[in-house]
Amino acid sequence: MRTTADFALPGRFTALGTEPFWAAKVDGDRLTYSTPLDQRGRVVAVTRTAGPGFADIGGLLDGRPLRLRVTAGPCSDGMSDTVYPFSVERSVGPATERGCARPD
């Protein structure tokens, strides 16, 4: 259920993580997920839900649940001096990693 306090996330954004490296480019209801071993990426149909302080982007990647939970707040990728406006928790199946995101 959406409320006025629900988190507003841009329609287009890029999330990324290091160690292991991954990227998710979200454009509306499509997400392109890539890794160093799959640089072209895989396109996944996704849905969006929002709650107080977070937004979830979810779909299936090779039959496994894929979820990005995005929250507002400064985030560092740990490898550069770049500060991103969003933090991300990425789950593919049972594996969960942290990353950062920025609007496109």
C-alpha positions in Angstrom: 0.0 0.0 0.0 1.4 3.4 -1.0 1.3 6.3 1.4 2.6 9.9 1.1 5.6 8.7 3.2 6.5 6.0 0.7 10.0 6.3 -0.8 10.2 8.0 -4.2 12.7 6.4 -6.6 13.5 7.7 -10.0 12.1 5.7 -13.0 15.6 5.3 -14.3 18.6 4.5 -12.1 21.8 2.4 -12.0 22.8 0.3 -9.0 26.2 -1.2 -8.6 28.3 -3.2 -6.3 31.9 -4.3 -5.8 33.5 -7.4 -4.4 31.8 -9.1 -6.3 31.2 -6.6 -9.1 27.6 -6.3 -10.5 25.4 -3.7 -12.0 21.6 -3.3 -12.4 20.4 -0.6 -14.8 16.7 0.0 -14.2 14.4 1.7 -16.7 10.8 1.6 -15.7 9.7 -2.1 -15.5 12.9 -3.4 -17.0 16.2 -4.2 -15.3 19.4 -5.1 -17.1 21.7 -7.1 -14.8 25.3 -7.5 -15.7 28.6 -8.8 -14.2 32.2 -8.9 -15.5 31.4 -12.4 -16.9 28.2 -11.2 -18.6 28.9 -7.6 -19.6 26.0 -7.5 -22.1 23.7 -8.3 -19.2 20.3 -10.0 -19.0 17.0 -8.1 -19.2 14.5 -8.9 -16.5 10.9 -7.7 -16.2 10.5 -6.2 -12.7 7.8 -4.8 -10.5 8.2 -1.9 -8.0 6.8 -1.6 -4.5 7.5 1.2 -2.0 7.2 1.6 1.7 8.3 4.1 4.3 11.9 4.8 3.5 12.5 2.1 0.9 11.6 0.9 -2.6 11.9 -2.7 -3.8 12.5 -3.7 -7.4 11.9 -7.4 -8.0 11.8 -10.0 -10.7 13.3 -13.4 -11.7 16.9 -13.9 -13.0 17.5 -17.3 -14.4 14.6 -18.6 -12.3 15.9 -17.1 -9.1 14.3 -14.3 -7.2 16.1 -11.0 -7.8 15.5 -8.0 -5.5 16.9 -4.6 -5.1 16.0 -2.8 -1.9 16.8 0.8 -2.3 17.0 3.4 0.5 17.9 7.1 0.4 21.2 8.2 2.0 24.8 8.7 1.1 26.6 5.6 -0.1 30.2 4.9 -1.0 31.2 2.0 -3.2 34.4 1.5 -1.2 36.7 1.8 -4.2 36.4 5.4 -5.3 35.7 8.8 -3.8 32.2 8.8 -5.4 29.3 9.3 -3.0 26.0 8.0 -4.3 22.5 9.2 -3.2 21.1 5.8 -2.6 22.1 2.5 -0.8 21.1 -0.8 -2.3 20.8 -4.3 -0.9 20.8 -6.8 -3.8 19.6 -10.3 -3.5 19.8 -13.0 -6.1 18.4 -16.2 -4.6 19.9 -16.5 -1.1 23.0 -14.4 -1.9 22.8 -10.8 -0.6 25.3 -8.1 -1.4 25.4 -4.3 -0.7 25.9 -1.6 -3.2 25.0 2.0 -4.2 22.8 3.7 -6.8 22.4 6.9 -8.7 19.7 8.3 -11.0 20.4 8.2 -14.7 
